[in-house]
Amino acid sequence: MADADQIAQVAELLPAEATTEGWTDEKIGVILDAGNTVNKAILRYWQSKAARTAHLVSISESGSSRDLSTIHSNATRMVSYWADKVSAEELPDLEAARRGRARIHIARRV
């Protein structure tokens, strides 16, 4: 079961409109309970946001314009950002592997 601290971390890193899009504490808890980390839960939000905004286009008519395609562009940038964070946390601990002992032996000719 996800604890309140993890849910609060995810909620804090999501944009304000996430709650109006259905990302309640209960939904975040279910996602975390499925074995996802905080970063993976946030990545999942941005992936869904990018999918929902893929159809938006820039509109220019009657002297006014709305550049809605930037919403999708920004969402895909956030997907890349959080995907990098998830990849970094899944890498093995290289520092622990380097702590092994090295032995040096002097070769002698016989």
C-alpha positions as CSV (number, residue, x, y, z in Angstrom):
1,M,0.0,0.0,0.0
2,A,1.3,3.4,-1.0
3,D,2.0,5.7,2.0
4,A,0.8,9.2,2.3
5,D,4.3,10.6,1.7
6,Q,4.6,9.0,-1.7
7,I,1.2,10.1,-2.7
8,A,2.0,13.7,-1.6
9,Q,5.3,13.6,-3.5
10,V,3.5,12.6,-6.8
11,A,0.7,15.1,-6.2
12,E,3.2,17.9,-5.6
13,L,5.1,17.2,-8.8
14,L,2.0,17.1,-11.0
15,P,0.4,20.2,-12.4
16,A,-2.6,21.8,-10.7
17,E,-5.0,20.6,-13.5
18,A,-4.1,17.0,-12.8
19,T,-6.9,16.7,-10.2
20,T,-9.5,17.9,-12.6
21,E,-8.2,15.3,-15.1
22,G,-8.9,12.5,-12.6
23,W,-5.6,12.2,-10.9
24,T,-6.9,12.0,-7.4
25,D,-5.0,10.7,-4.4
26,E,-6.8,7.4,-4.8
27,K,-5.7,7.0,-8.4
28,I,-2.1,7.9,-7.5
29,G,-2.2,5.4,-4.7
30,V,-3.4,2.6,-7.0
31,I,-0.6,3.4,-9.5
32,L,2.0,3.3,-6.7
33,D,0.5,0.1,-5.3
34,A,1.0,-1.5,-8.7
35,G,4.7,-1.4,-8.1
36,N,5.5,1.9,-9.7
37,T,7.9,4.4,-8.2
38,V,7.2,8.1,-7.7
39,N,9.0,8.9,-11.0
40,K,7.2,6.2,-12.9
41,A,3.8,7.5,-11.7
42,I,4.6,11.0,-12.8
43,L,5.9,9.6,-16.2
44,R,2.6,7.8,-16.6
45,Y,0.7,11.1,-16.1
46,W,2.7,12.9,-18.7
47,Q,2.4,10.0,-21.2
48,S,-1.4,10.1,-20.8
49,K,-1.3,13.9,-21.2
50,A,0.7,13.6,-24.4
51,A,-1.7,11.1,-25.7
52,R,-4.8,13.2,-24.9
53,T,-3.2,16.3,-26.6
54,A,-1.8,14.7,-29.7
55,H,-4.8,15.9,-31.8
56,L,-4.4,19.6,-30.8
57,V,-3.3,21.9,-33.6
58,S,-2.5,25.6,-34.0
59,I,-5.5,27.7,-35.2
60,S,-5.2,31.1,-36.9
61,E,-8.5,32.7,-38.1
62,S,-10.1,36.1,-38.1
63,G,-7.1,37.9,-36.8
64,S,-6.7,35.7,-33.7
65,S,-4.6,32.6,-33.2
66,R,-4.3,29.9,-30.6
67,D,-1.2,27.8,-30.6
68,L,-2.6,24.6,-29.1
69,S,0.1,22.4,-30.5
70,T,2.5,23.7,-27.9
71,I,0.5,21.8,-25.2
72,H,1.4,18.5,-26.9
73,S,5.0,19.6,-27.5
74,N,5.4,20.5,-23.8
75,A,3.8,17.2,-22.7
76,T,6.2,15.2,-24.9
77,R,9.2,17.2,-23.4
78,M,8.0,16.3,-20.0
79,V,7.7,12.6,-21.1
80,S,11.4,12.7,-22.1
81,Y,12.4,14.4,-18.9
82,W,10.7,11.9,-16.6
83,A,11.7,8.9,-18.8
84,D,15.3,9.9,-18.3
85,K,14.7,10.1,-14.5
86,V,13.1,6.6,-14.6
87,S,16.0,5.2,-16.6
88,A,18.5,6.7,-14.2
89,E,16.8,5.1,-11.2
90,E,16.8,1.7,-12.9
91,L,20.5,1.7,-13.7
92,P,22.6,-0.6,-11.5
93,D,24.6,1.0,-8.7
94,L,27.9,1.3,-10.5
95,E,29.6,2.8,-7.5
96,A,28.9,-0.4,-5.5
97,A,30.5,-2.5,-8.2
98,R,33.6,-0.4,-8.2
99,R,34.2,-1.0,-4.5
100,G,35.6,-4.5,-5.1
101,R,39.2,-5.2,-4.1
102,A,41.9,-5.3,-6.6
103,R,44.9,-7.5,-6.2
104,I,48.2,-7.0,-7.7
105,H,50.8,-9.7,-8.1
106,I,54.3,-9.4,-9.2
107,A,55.1,-11.8,-12.0
108,R,58.4,-13.7,-11.5
109,R,60.2,-15.5,-14.2
110,V,61.3,-19.0,-13.4
